[in-house]
Amino acid sequence: MGKSRIDRLIAKTLALAGQFPVMPVEEVRLSVAFAELPEPEQVVPRLLAELIDHDDMHPRRVGIHACRRIGLFQFPGLRDAIIRRLADDNAWVRYDAVWTVKDARYDGPDVRRLLGGLASGVHLSEDEERLRANPSNSELAARVLAWSTLDSLQAEQSSAS
């Protein structure tokens, strides 16, 4: 009996670890393939267990993107895993985690504290201009997205009050 499709995708994703260079389009392609699998409630636990906390950034990125695309944001353990990635060593992983926080509308003191730390020192109009001039600046991209995400959370809270 052969491997299941999810097993093959996990193996392909894990094969990215340690490769250089890895094209972002490959990470996106894999995350889309995970998101298109049937029975997403069985896919998310595998992503959590095998990819999101992987030592290498590429499997982490694929896992985060796949979970964001699947959209089961209330799945047990997913929020905590994504919030942990807000403090990741890799700026692109932090960016992906912020993007997921924004799409999932995760909120709370822990989220705001971490987003505030990431957004610290951002001067939005200047930094957005710098980011347009250098879109590969992962650190700046994560910080600007953290600022806008935190701002939108605060705006939602203000309008709800």
Backbone hydrogen bonds in HBPLUS format (Angstrom, degrees):
<---DONOR---> <-ACCEPTOR-->    atom                        ^
c    i                          cat <-CA-CA->   ^        H-A-AA   ^      H-
h    n   atom  resd res      DA  || num        DHA   H-A  angle D-A-AA Bond
n    s   type  num  typ     dist DA aas  dist angle  dist       angle   num
A0008-ARG N   A0004-SER O   3.00 MM   4  6.35 155.7  2.06 151.5 158.1     1
A0009-LEU N   A0005-ARG O   2.94 MM   4  6.22 157.0  1.99 149.5 155.7     2
A0010-ILE N   A0006-ILE O   2.86 MM   4  6.05 159.3  1.90 150.7 156.5     3
A0011-ALA N   A0007-ASP O   2.94 MM   4  6.14 161.6  1.97 146.6 151.8     4
A0012-LYS N   A0008-ARG O   2.92 MM   4  6.19 157.2  1.97 147.6 153.8     5
A0013-THR N   A0009-LEU O   2.90 MM   4  6.07 155.5  1.96 147.0 153.9     6
A0014-LEU N   A0010-ILE O   2.82 MM   4  6.06 163.9  1.84 156.9 161.3     7
A0015-ALA N   A0011-ALA O   2.97 MM   4  6.11 138.4  2.15 139.9 151.0     8
A0016-LEU N   A0013-THR O   3.03 MM   3  5.42 152.3  2.11 108.1 116.6     9
A0017-ALA N   A0014-LEU O   3.12 MM   3  5.52 146.9  2.23 107.4 116.1    10
A0019-GLN N   A0016-LEU O   2.98 MM   3  5.43 163.7  2.01 130.6 134.0    11
A0026-GLU N   A0023-MET O   2.87 MM   3  5.49 141.6  2.01 117.4 127.4    12
A0027-GLU N   A0024-PRO O   3.05 MM   3  5.09 115.3  2.48  96.6 112.0    13
A0028-VAL N   A0024-PRO O   2.95 MM   4  6.29 160.7  1.99 155.3 160.8    14
A0029-ARG N   A0025-VAL O   2.85 MM   4  6.00 161.1  1.89 144.2 149.7    15
A0030-LEU N   A0026-GLU O   3.06 MM   4  6.26 161.4  2.10 147.6 151.6    16
A0031-SER N   A0027-GLU O   2.95 MM   4  6.19 160.2  1.99 148.9 154.9    17
A0032-VAL N   A0028-VAL O   2.89 MM   4  6.11 158.7  1.94 157.3 162.5    18
A0033-ALA N   A0029-ARG O   3.03 MM   4  6.26 155.2  2.09 142.8 149.9    19
A0034-PHE N   A0030-LEU O   2.97 MM   4  6.30 156.7  2.03 152.8 158.2    20
A0035-ALA N   A0031-SER O   3.00 MM   4  6.22 160.4  2.04 144.7 150.4    21
A0036-GLU N   A0032-VAL O   2.94 MM   4  6.16 134.4  2.15 146.0 158.0    22
A0037-LEU N   A0034-PHE O   3.12 MM   3  5.41 160.0  2.16 108.6 114.9    23
A0042-GLN N   A0039-GLU O   2.86 MM   3  5.65 164.4  1.89 124.5 129.8    24
A0043-VAL N   A0040-PRO O   2.97 MM   3  4.74 130.5  2.22  92.3 106.8    25
A0044-VAL N   A0040-PRO O   3.01 MM   4  6.15 169.1  2.02 165.7 162.6    26
A0046-ARG N   A0043-VAL O   3.00 MM   3  5.38 122.2  2.35 109.0 123.5    27
A0047-LEU N   A0043-VAL O   3.04 MM   4  6.39 155.3  2.10 153.8 161.7    28
A0048-LEU N   A0044-VAL O   2.90 MM   4  6.14 160.5  1.94 157.3 162.5    29
A0049-ALA N   A0045-PRO O   2.88 MM   4  6.00 159.0  1.92 144.4 150.4    30
A0050-GLU N   A0046-ARG O   2.82 MM   4  5.75 156.8  1.87 149.4 154.9    31
A0051-LEU N   A0047-LEU O   2.97 MM   4  5.10 151.5  2.06 129.4 136.3    32
A0052-ILE N   A0047-LEU O   3.03 MM   5  6.19 167.4  2.05 161.2 164.2    33
A0054-HIS N   A0051-LEU O   2.97 MM   3  5.06 167.4  1.99 118.0 118.8    34
A0061-ARG N   A0057-MET O   2.86 MM   4  6.10 158.8  1.90 154.7 159.9    35
A0062-VAL N   A0058-HIS O   3.02 MM   4  6.27 166.5  2.04 154.8 158.1    36
A0063-GLY N   A0059-PRO O   2.90 MM   4  6.04 165.9  1.92 150.9 155.0    37
A0064-ILE N   A0060-ARG O   2.93 MM   4  6.14 162.7  1.96 154.0 158.3    38
A0065-HIS N   A0061-ARG O   2.89 MM   4  6.02 173.1  1.89 156.5 158.9    39
A0066-ALA N   A0062-VAL O   2.86 MM   4  5.95 161.3  1.89 150.9 156.7    40
A0067-CYS N   A0063-GLY O   3.01 MM   4  6.17 162.1  2.05 145.8 150.5    41
A0068-ARG N   A0064-ILE O   2.92 MM   4  6.18 157.7  1.97 152.3 158.9    42
A0069-ARG N   A0065-HIS O   2.86 MM   4  6.10 160.6  1.90 152.1 157.4    43
A0070-ILE N   A0066-ALA O   2.85 MM   4  6.04 152.3  1.92 150.4 158.3    44
A0071-GLY N   A0067-CYS O   3.00 MM   4  6.18 160.2  2.04 147.8 152.4    45
A0075-PHE N   A0072-LEU O   2.97 MM   3  5.59 159.8  2.01 126.1 128.1    46
A0078-LEU N   A0075-PHE O   3.03 MM   3  5.63 162.0  2.06 137.3 142.9    47
A0081-ALA N   A0077-GLY O   3.10 MM   4  6.22 156.8  2.15 145.3 151.9    48
A0082-ILE N   A0078-LEU O   2.93 MM   4  6.15 164.0  1.95 161.4 164.8    49
A0083-ILE N   A0079-ARG O   2.87 MM   4  6.06 163.9  1.90 156.8 161.8    50
A0084-ARG N   A0080-ASP O   2.97 MM   4  6.16 153.9  2.04 145.3 151.9    51
A0085-ARG N   A0081-ALA O   3.28 MM   4  6.56 146.7  2.40 138.8 146.8    52
A0085-ARG N   A0082-ILE O   3.05 MM   3  5.14 120.9  2.42  96.9 111.6    53
A0086-LEU N   A0083-ILE O   3.06 MM   3  5.29 151.4  2.15 104.6 113.4    54
A0087-ALA N   A0084-ARG O   3.14 MM   3  5.88 163.1  2.17 117.4 122.4    55
A0088-ASP N   A0085-ARG O   3.06 MM   3  4.72 160.0  2.10 108.0 106.6    56
A0094-ARG N   A0090-ASN O   3.04 MM   4  6.41 155.3  2.10 148.9 156.5    57
A0095-TYR N   A0091-ALA O   2.84 MM   4  6.10 154.8  1.90 146.4 153.6    58
A0096-ASP N   A0092-TRP O   2.92 MM   4  6.17 161.5  1.96 146.3 150.5    59
A0097-ALA N   A0093-VAL O   2.90 MM   4  6.14 154.0  1.97 148.0 155.4    60
A0098-VAL N   A0094-ARG O   2.88 MM   4  6.16 157.6  1.93 152.7 158.5    61
A0099-TRP N   A0095-TYR O   2.92 MM   4  6.20 161.9  1.95 153.8 158.9    62
A0100-THR N   A0096-ASP O   2.99 MM   4  6.24 152.9  2.07 143.7 150.8    63
A0101-VAL N   A0097-ALA O   2.85 MM   4  6.13 158.4  1.90 150.4 156.7    64
A0102-LYS N   A0098-VAL O   2.86 MM   4  6.12 159.9  1.90 153.8 159.0    65
A0103-ASP N   A0099-TRP O   2.95 MM   4  6.23 165.1  1.97 149.4 153.0    66
A0104-ALA N   A0100-THR O   2.77 MM   4  5.84 159.3  1.81 153.5 159.7    67
A0105-ARG N   A0101-VAL O   2.85 MM   4  5.69 122.2  2.19 136.7 150.5    68
A0106-TYR N   A0101-VAL O   3.15 MM   5  5.20 147.8  2.26 140.0 146.7    69
A0105-ARG N   A0102-LYS O   3.27 MM   3  5.05 138.9  2.44  92.4 103.9    70
A0112-ARG N   A0108-GLY O   2.94 MM   4  6.18 171.5  1.95 164.2 166.5    71
A0113-ARG N   A0109-PRO O   2.92 MM   4  5.97 154.8  1.98 144.6 151.5    72
A0114-LEU N   A0110-ASP O   3.08 MM   4  6.24 166.9  2.10 147.9 151.1    73
A0115-LEU N   A0111-VAL O   2.84 MM   4  5.99 166.8  1.86 156.6 161.0    74
A0116-GLY N   A0112-ARG O   2.82 MM   4  5.76 154.4  1.88 139.0 147.2    75
A0117-GLY N   A0113-ARG O   2.96 MM   4  6.19 150.9  2.04 143.5 151.2    76
A0118-LEU N   A0114-LEU O   2.99 MM   4  6.27 159.1  2.04 148.5 153.9    77
A0119-ALA N   A0115-LEU O   2.81 MM   4  5.99 155.0  1.87 151.0 158.5    78
A0120-SER N   A0116-GLY O   3.01 MM   4  5.90 113.1  2.47 136.2 150.0    79
A0120-SER N   A0117-GLY O   3.39 MM   3  5.19 153.3  2.47  94.9 102.5    80
A0122-VAL N   A0119-ALA O   2.99 MM   3  5.58 156.7  2.05 146.5 144.5    81
A0127-ASP N   A0123-HIS O   2.73 MM   4  5.63 174.0  1.73 167.1 167.6    82
A0128-GLU N   A0124-LEU O   2.77 MM   4  5.78 155.8  1.83 154.8 160.8    83
A0129-GLU N   A0125-SER O   3.15 MM   4  6.25 154.0  2.23 139.2 145.8    84
A0130-ARG N   A0126-GLU O   2.93 MM   4  6.26 156.6  1.99 148.1 155.0    85
A0131-LEU N   A0127-ASP O   2.87 MM   4  6.01 150.9  1.95 142.0 150.0    86
A0132-ARG N   A0128-GLU O   2.91 MM   4  6.18 152.7  1.99 145.9 152.8    87
A0133-ALA N   A0129-GLU O   3.09 MM   4  6.36 150.7  2.18 145.1 152.8    88
A0134-ASN N   A0130-ARG O   2.97 MM   4  6.18 130.6  2.22 136.9 150.6    89
A0134-ASN N   A0131-LEU O   3.13 MM   3  4.92 128.5  2.41  90.7 104.6    90
A0137-ASN N   A0134-ASN O   3.10 MM   3  5.82 161.0  2.13 127.2 128.4    91
A0138-SER N   A0136-SER O   2.95 MM   2  5.67 113.9  2.40 114.1  97.1    92
A0141-ALA N   A0137-ASN O   2.91 MM   4  6.13 161.4  1.95 155.3 161.5    93
A0142-ALA N   A0138-SER O   2.96 MM   4  6.09 163.1  1.98 150.4 153.9    94
A0143-ARG N   A0139-GLU O   3.07 MM   4  6.28 157.4  2.12 145.9 152.4    95
A0144-VAL N   A0140-LEU O   2.88 MM   4  6.05 166.8  1.89 158.4 161.2    96
A0145-LEU N   A0141-ALA O   3.03 MM   4  6.10 166.3  2.05 148.5 152.8    97
A0146-ALA N   A0142-ALA O   2.92 MM   4  6.00 150.1  2.01 140.4 149.2    98
A0147-TRP N   A0143-ARG O   2.97 MM   4  6.22 154.0  2.03 144.7 151.3    99
A0148-SER N   A0144-VAL O   3.01 MM   4  6.34 167.0  2.03 155.0 157.2   100
A0149-THR N   A0145-LEU O   2.88 MM   4  5.98 154.0  1.95 146.9 154.6   101
A0150-LEU N   A0146-ALA O   2.89 MM   4  6.01 165.9  1.91 151.0 154.9   102
A0151-ASP N   A0147-TRP O   2.89 MM   4  6.06 159.8  1.93 150.6 156.9   103
A0152-SER N   A0148-SER O   2.95 MM   4  6.14 153.1  2.02 140.9 147.6   104
A0153-LEU N   A0149-THR O   2.97 MM   4  6.26 153.2  2.05 149.0 156.4   105
A0154-GLN N   A0150-LEU O   2.96 MM   4  6.21 159.5  2.00 151.4 156.9   106
A0155-ALA N   A0151-ASP O   2.89 MM   4  6.11 152.4  1.97 146.3 154.4   107
A0156-GLU N   A0152-SER O   2.97 MM   4  6.12 157.1  2.02 145.2 150.7   108
A0157-GLN N   A0153-LEU O   3.03 MM   4  6.27 153.8  2.10 144.0 151.2   109
A0158-SER N   A0154-GLN O   2.95 MM   4  6.18 155.4  2.01 145.7 152.4   110
A0159-SER N   A0155-ALA O   2.93 MM   4  6.16 159.8  1.98 150.9 156.0   111
A0160-ALA N   A0156-GLU O   3.03 MM   4  6.11 136.3  2.23 138.3 149.5   112
A0161-SER N   A0157-GLN O   3.16 MM   4  6.32 127.7  2.44 138.2 150.5   113
A0161-SER N   A0158-SER O   3.24 MM   3  5.25 139.6  2.41  95.1 106.2   114
